[in-house]
Amino acid sequence: MLQVSTHLNWQRYLRLNVYLLLTSPMVFLMLCVGIGCLLYMLFYLLGWLPAQSFFPYPMLFLSLVLLVLVPWVSYGRIKRNFESSDRTKEHLEYTFDEQGMRVKGASFEAVSQWDMTYKVKENRWWFLIYQNRLMANVIVKEDLTEEEIKQLRTLVKNVEGWK
């Protein structure tokens, strides 16, 4: 059995959501299209494109939407989600064993079995324990010791069906 505690503040929550957004193929494609539109407009204005090329105003509009408006709206949604969820801001105590995990906050307690867990992902900063495709429990590695990180990795690897 492994017991860890962690806390998501605004900076950690924002960093996590930006990371998840930037690793999304759709968001990456939107950024590439926005940068491509901006480059087209720049090349047009520098005279590096043939005269028959169409004027870059639609490209300017599209690049502004994709590179300014979409990130601004995403930031607003992330901030609104963080501020509207009291559970997200709580100090959380996790207890892991071979059966699953128990999460205890100031205002709630939840139990989840490994066989009901969608997937577990680990990266440099977090363990993400997904309950479904869109919702994950976040274990911040900064809050864990090296021994706890090794124990959690071992526990997750020993769960049947997860390699």
C-alpha positions, 0 to 999 in steps of 0.5 A: 500500500502506498499513500501520497498527498498532492495539491494542484494550484493554479500554476500547476493546473494551467501547466497541465492543461497547456501541456495536454492541449499542445500534445493534442494532434488537432491543436498542433494542426491548428497551430501549424495552419495559423503559422502557415497563414502568417508566413503566407501573408509575410511572404506576400507583403515582402514580394516573394510570391507571384503577382497572381497570388491572392491578397493576404487579408483572409490569411491574416484573419485566419492566423489571428483566429488560430494563433490569438483567439483560440488560445485566449478562449482556451485560457479562459475556459481553463481558468473558469474550470479551475475556479468553478471546481472546489475539489480541484483546489483541495489538498488530496490524499491518495492511497494506492494498493493492488485493488485500486486507489482511494482519493480523499479531499476535504469535502469528498472521498472516492474509491476507484478500482484498477479494472475500472480505470481507463488508463494511466500515463506518466510523463516528466511532471505527472502521473495521470490516472484517467477515469474515462477519456476526459477525466483524470486524477493528477499526481504531481511528481514534485510532491512525491519522493523518488521512492514513492515514484518507483512504488507507484510505477511498480504498482501500475505495471503490476496491474493486469493488462497494463504494460 
